Amino acid sequence: MKSNVPKETFSRYQVFIIALLAFLQFTIILDFMVLSPLGVILLDTLHINTQQFGLVVSAYAFSAGLSGILAAGFADKFDRKKLLLFFYTGFLIGTLFCGLAPNYHLLLVARIVTGIFGGVIGSITMAIVTDLFSLSMRGRVMGFVQMAFAASQILGIPIGLYLANHYGWHSPFMLIVGVSLVVGVFIVLYMKPVNEHLKIKSDTSAFRHLTQTISKPVYIKGFLATVFLATGGFMLMPFASAFSTHNLGISLEQLPMLYLITGIFSMIFGPITGKLSDTFGKYKMFVIGSVLASAMILIYTQLSITPLWLVILLNVILFIGISSRMISAQALMSAVPDQQDRGAFMSITSSVQQISGGVAAYVAGLIVLQRPDGFLERYPVVGYVVVGSVLVTVVLMYLINQYVAKKGPNQHNIAPSAVAKTTDVEELV
């Protein structure tokens, strides 16, 4: 079979946008992911149980989901750069509150504030990518943007753990605030307006636009797929550090090494996966990643005391599978909405992801039990649930892939004027 090798190349401005969005995603993802390695510290320091910690994770997700739904009706009625700056500013303030929270209850409130703003940013980023890049390029774009996950492991999580061990659990949040300020300055100074979608005239009210987007059958399939996509990360990640230390025998001092090596390989394979998605097919890469991730989840959640090198190896393979699924799924999902619905669709998708992820995290907290010695029981049950959700998602993504194929390539391309000309931005990049 002849592969559809992408022939399009990135302009200099597009390269700048990819880098900017990747750094922005780094701060958002790190804000969520840092809770996983901090989990073992927070359980002891704040004297909370697994259910309470699951609620800390879920609070962000639920508030993010609610704000995403409320913002969906307005998402296509404003310049996406202005929306991005508004919600990113709120995210920065919420993260600052996390860094200042003195106890569990105020931390919970701070996570709600952070979620209200941070949960919408991912959908705005996706809408920007869809506006500025054609479908044949989006796998590569998602591959680079998803490097933020790996970067948060390579740089953020080890540094966050180091700061938490030496300066207290508040310090990683202050680190995120500092990095976010730098990213915000670059958005203000160098990012061009993203308003091509505003040229499509629409007299539809915000509420009607929201209801129309929610009610489209093909969009509903995308929302359902997102529900099951979110299950894996939100169920496994919150208790990963506690499982590694108490069940696998990995010390707190060894955790940074585990995340570092896993992150390096994830960063290497992210762009490779994105390019393969564009070349050989996004759904094919999704299926491959799903099979790989499922196999590793079933193995990993069954482990007991395990040598560090083997834990690292299994984590590397697991994260390659997970990143392959996410990159290809996001690239494929970006082709579903029409241009005038992109912001609303992405906002609702983000909300569905956050809410279903919040439910998954809370359910995981109910399933997992921690003994007085710290050992986590029933973690394999979480693995079975996650693998089941993976299988359902494979079916749903097949239906979405069929729709995208019938829709035709011309429906996915961007307008020529959507991307700033390189001649007026070369001095910036």
C-alpha positions in Angstrom: 0.0 0.0 0.0 1.3 3.4 -0.9 1.8 5.6 2.1 0.5 9.2 2.1 3.7 10.9 2.9 3.2 14.5 3.9 4.7 17.0 1.5 3.9 20.2 3.4 6.6 22.0 5.4 6.2 24.3 8.3 6.7 28.1 7.9 8.9 29.9 10.4 5.9 31.3 12.1 4.3 27.9 12.4 7.5 26.6 14.0 7.4 29.5 16.5 3.7 28.7 17.3 4.5 25.0 17.9 7.3 25.9 20.3 5.1 28.4 22.1 2.2 26.0 22.5 4.5 23.2 23.6 5.9 25.4 26.4 2.4 26.5 27.3 1.2 22.9 27.5 4.3 22.1 29.6 3.1 24.4 32.3 -0.5 23.1 32.2 0.5 19.4 32.2 3.1 19.9 34.9 0.5 21.5 37.1 -1.6 18.3 36.9 1.2 15.7 36.7 3.2 17.1 39.7 0.3 15.9 41.9 1.2 12.3 41.1 4.8 12.3 42.4 3.7 14.6 45.2 0.9 12.2 46.1 3.0 10.1 48.5 4.2 13.3 50.2 0.8 14.9 50.5 -0.8 11.7 51.9 1.7 11.9 54.8 2.2 15.7 55.2 -1.5 16.7 55.1 -2.6 13.5 56.9 -5.2 12.6 54.3 -6.4 9.3 52.9 -6.6 8.1 49.3 -10.2 9.2 48.9 -9.3 12.8 49.9 -6.3 12.8 47.6 -8.5 11.5 44.8 -10.8 14.5 45.5 -7.9 16.9 45.1 -7.3 15.5 41.7 -11.0 15.4 40.8 -11.6 19.0 42.0 -9.5 20.3 39.2 -11.1 18.1 36.7 -14.7 18.9 37.7 -14.2 22.6 37.8 -12.4 22.5 34.5 -15.2 20.5 32.9 -17.8 23.0 34.1 -16.0 26.0 32.9 -15.3 24.4 29.5 -19.0 23.8 29.0 -19.8 27.4 30.0 -17.1 28.8 27.7 -18.1 26.6 24.7 -20.8 28.9 23.4 -18.4 31.8 23.3 -15.3 29.9 22.1 -15.9 30.8 18.4 -16.9 34.4 18.9 -13.6 35.9 20.0 -10.0 36.0 18.9 -8.4 32.8 20.2 -5.3 34.7 21.3 -7.4 36.9 23.6 -9.2 33.9 25.0 -5.9 32.1 25.6 -4.4 35.1 27.5 -7.6 35.4 29.7 -7.7 31.8 30.8 -3.9 31.5 31.1 -3.8 34.5 33.5 -6.5 32.8 35.6 -4.6 29.5 35.6 -1.4 31.4 36.8 -3.4 33.0 39.7 -4.9 29.6 40.7 -1.5 27.9 40.7 -0.1 30.7 42.8 -2.9 30.0 45.4 -1.8 26.3 45.3 1.7 27.4 46.2 0.4 29.5 49.1 -2.2 27.0 50.5 -1.4 26.1 54.1 -3.7 23.1 54.5 -5.8 20.5 52.7 -9.0 22.4 52.5 -7.4 25.6 51.0 -5.4 23.4 48.6 -8.7 21.9 47.5 -10.2 25.4 46.9 -7.0 26.4 45.0 -7.3 23.4 42.7 -10.9 24.4 41.9 -9.8 27.9 40.9 -6.9 26.5 38.8 -9.2 24.1 37.1 -11.8 26.7 36.2 -9.2 28.5 34.0 -6.6 25.8 33.2 -9.1 23.3 31.9 -10.2 25.5 29.0 -6.6 26.2 27.8 -6.1 22.8 26.2 -9.2 23.2 24.0 -8.1 26.7 22.9 -4.7 25.3 22.0 -6.3 22.5 20.0 -8.5 25.1 18.2 -5.5 27.2 17.3 -3.6 24.1 16.0 -6.6 23.2 13.9 -6.9 26.8 12.5 -3.2 27.1 11.7 -2.3 23.7 10.4 -3.8 21.4 7.8 -4.8 17.8 8.7 -1.8 16.3 7.0 0.5 18.2 9.3 -1.4 17.8 12.6 0.1 14.5 13.6 3.6 16.1 13.6 2.3 19.2 15.4 0.6 17.0 18.1 3.8 15.0 18.4 5.8 18.1 19.2 3.1 19.6 21.4 2.8 16.3 23.3 6.5 16.5 24.0 5.3 18.7 26.9 4.2 15.6 28.7 7.7 14.2 28.4 9.3 17.5 29.2 7.2 17.7 32.4 8.8 14.4 33.4 12.3 15.1 32.3 12.5 18.6 33.8 9.5 19.4 35.8 8.8 16.3 37.9 12.4 15.6 39.0 12.9 19.3 39.8 9.5 19.4 41.5 10.4 16.3 43.6 13.7 17.8 44.5 12.1 21.1 45.5 9.4 19.3 47.5 11.9 17.1 49.3 14.1 20.1 50.2 11.8 23.1 50.4 8.3 21.7 50.9 5.5 20.6 48.7 4.5 24.2 47.9 7.6 25.0 46.0 6.8 23.0 42.7 3.7 25.2 42.2 5.8 28.4 42.6 8.1 27.0 39.9 5.2 26.6 37.6 4.1 30.2 38.2 7.6 31.4 37.3 7.7 29.5 34.0 4.1 30.5 33.2 4.9 34.2 33.5 7.7 33.8 30.8 5.3 32.0 28.5 2.6 34.6 29.0 5.0 37.4 28.0 5.9 35.6 24.7 2.1 35.2 23.9 1.5 38.9 24.4 4.5 40.1 22.4 4.9 37.7 19.5 1.7 35.7 18.9 -0.5 37.0 16.1 -4.3 37.2 16.4 -6.1 33.9 15.5 -9.4 35.2 14.2 -10.0 33.6 10.8 -13.1 31.8 12.1 -14.7 35.2 12.9 -15.0 35.8 9.1 -17.7 33.2 9.0 -20.8 35.2 9.8 -23.1 33.7 12.4 -26.1 35.3 14.2 -26.4 32.2 16.5 -26.5 33.0 20.2 -23.9 31.5 22.5 -26.4 29.2 24.1 -27.8 28.0 20.7 -24.3 27.5 19.4 -23.6 25.3 22.4 -26.7 23.2 22.0 -26.2 22.8 18.3 -22.7 21.6 18.8 -23.7 19.1 21.6 -26.6 17.7 19.5 -24.7 16.8 16.3 -24.5 13.0 16.1 -20.9 12.8 14.8 -19.8 15.2 17.5 -21.4 13.0 20.1 -19.2 10.1 19.0 -16.2 12.2 19.5 -17.4 13.2 23.0 -18.0 9.5 23.9 -14.5 8.6 22.6 -13.0 11.3 24.8 -14.8 9.9 27.9 -13.0 6.6 27.5 -9.7 8.2 26.4 -9.6 10.2 29.7 -10.1 7.1 31.9 -6.6 5.7 31.6 -4.5 8.6 32.7 -6.8 9.8 35.5 -7.2 6.4 37.0 -3.5 5.3 36.9 -1.5 8.4 37.3 -2.7 9.8 40.7 -1.5 6.7 42.6 1.5 5.9 40.4 4.1 7.3 42.8 2.5 5.6 45.8 2.3 2.3 44.0 6.0 2.6 42.9 7.2 3.3 46.4 5.0 1.1 48.5 4.3 -1.8 46.2 7.3 -1.9 43.8 10.0 -0.9 46.4 11.2 2.2 44.6 12.5 4.8 47.1 11.6 8.5 46.9 15.2 9.2 46.0 14.8 6.9 43.0 11.5 8.3 41.7 13.2 11.3 39.9 15.4 8.8 38.0 12.3 6.8 37.0 10.5 9.8 35.6 13.6 11.3 34.0 14.4 8.2 31.9 10.8 7.6 31.0 10.4 11.2 30.0 13.5 11.2 27.8 12.2 8.2 25.8 8.7 9.8 25.6 10.2 13.0 24.2 12.1 11.1 21.6 9.2 9.0 20.5 6.6 11.8 20.5 7.6 13.5 17.2 8.3 10.1 15.7 4.8 8.9 16.5 3.4 12.1 15.1 5.2 11.7 11.8 4.1 8.1 11.6 0.5 9.1 12.2 0.7 11.6 9.2 2.5 9.0 7.0 0.8 5.7 7.6 -2.5 6.7 9.2 -3.7 8.2 12.4 -6.1 5.3 13.3 -3.5 2.7 12.6 -1.1 4.3 15.1 -3.9 4.7 17.6 -4.6 0.9 17.5 -0.9 0.1 17.8 -0.6 2.4 20.8 -3.7 0.9 22.4 -2.5 -2.7 22.1 0.9 -1.7 23.5 -0.5 0.3 26.4 -3.0 -2.4 27.3 -0.4 -5.1 27.5 1.9 -3.0 29.7 -1.0 -1.9 32.0 -1.9 -5.6 32.7 1.7 -6.4 33.4 2.6 -3.3 35.4 -0.4 -3.3 37.8 0.3 -6.9 38.7 3.9 -6.3 39.9 5.2 -6.6 43.4 8.8 -5.8 44.6 10.6 -5.1 41.3 14.2 -4.0 40.4 14.5 -0.4 39.4 15.8 -1.2 35.9 12.7 -3.3 35.1 10.3 -0.7 36.4 12.0 1.9 34.2 11.8 -0.4 31.1 8.1 -1.2 31.6 7.3 2.5 32.2 9.1 3.5 29.0 7.1 1.0 26.9 3.9 2.0 28.7 4.3 5.7 28.0 5.3 5.1 24.4 2.0 3.3 24.0 0.0 6.0 25.8 1.6 8.9 23.9 1.0 7.0 20.6 -2.7 6.8 21.5 -3.0 10.5 22.5 -1.1 12.0 19.6 -2.9 10.1 16.9 -6.3 10.4 18.6 -6.0 14.2 19.0 -4.8 14.6 15.4 -7.8 12.5 14.1 -10.3 14.2 16.4 -9.2 17.6 15.2 -10.7 16.8 11.8 -14.2 16.2 13.1 -15.6 19.7 13.7 -16.4 22.2 11.0 -14.4 25.5 11.1 -17.2 27.5 12.7 -17.6 24.9 15.4 -14.0 24.2 16.3 -13.8 26.3 19.4 -17.1 25.0 20.8 -16.3 21.4 19.9 -12.8 21.6 21.5 -14.2 23.2 24.6 -16.9 20.6 25.1 -14.4 17.9 24.4 -12.1 19.3 27.0 -15.0 19.5 29.5 -16.0 15.9 28.8 -12.4 14.9 29.3 -12.0 16.7 32.5 -15.3 15.6 34.0 -14.9 12.0 33.0 -11.3 12.1 34.2 -12.5 13.5 37.5 -15.0 10.7 37.9 -12.2 8.2 37.0 -9.8 9.6 39.5 -12.4 9.6 42.3 -13.5 6.0 41.4 -9.9 5.0 41.5 -9.6 6.4 44.9 -12.6 4.3 46.0 -11.1 1.1 44.4 -7.6 1.5 45.8 -7.1 0.9 49.5 -3.9 1.9 51.4 -2.8 -0.3 54.3 -1.2 1.3 57.4 2.2 0.4 56.0 1.4 2.3 52.8 0.9 -0.8 50.5 -1.8 -0.2 47.9 -4.4 -2.9 47.5 -6.7 -3.6 44.5 -4.5 -1.6 42.1 -4.8 -4.4 39.5 -8.5 -3.8 39.5 -7.8 -0.3 38.2 -5.7 -1.8 35.5 -8.6 -4.0 34.3 -11.0 -1.1 34.2 -8.5 1.0 32.1 -7.9 -1.8 29.6 -11.6 -2.2 29.2 -12.0 1.5 28.4 -9.1 1.2 25.9 -11.0 -1.5 24.0 -14.2 0.6 23.8 -12.2 3.6 22.6 -10.7 1.6 19.7 -14.2 0.9 18.4 -15.4 4.5 18.8 -12.2 5.9 17.1 -12.9 3.5 14.2 -16.3 5.1 13.6 -14.7 8.6 13.8 -12.0 7.6 11.3 -14.7 6.4 8.9 -16.4 9.8 9.1 -13.2 11.7 8.6 -12.4 9.6 5.5 -15.8 10.3 4.0 -15.6 14.0 4.8 -12.8 14.4 2.3 -9.4 16.1 2.6 -10.6 19.5 1.3 -12.8 19.9 4.4 -9.8 19.7 6.8 -7.5 22.2 5.2 -6.9 25.7 6.6 -7.6 28.9 4.8 -4.4 30.4 3.3 -4.9 33.6 5.3 -5.1 31.8 8.6 -1.3 31.6 9.0 0.8 34.7 9.4 3.2 35.3 6.5 6.8 34.5 7.3 7.9 37.8 5.9 6.5 39.8 8.8 7.5 37.4 11.6 11.0 36.3 10.5 12.6 38.9 12.8 10.7 37.4 15.7 11.9 33.8 15.3 
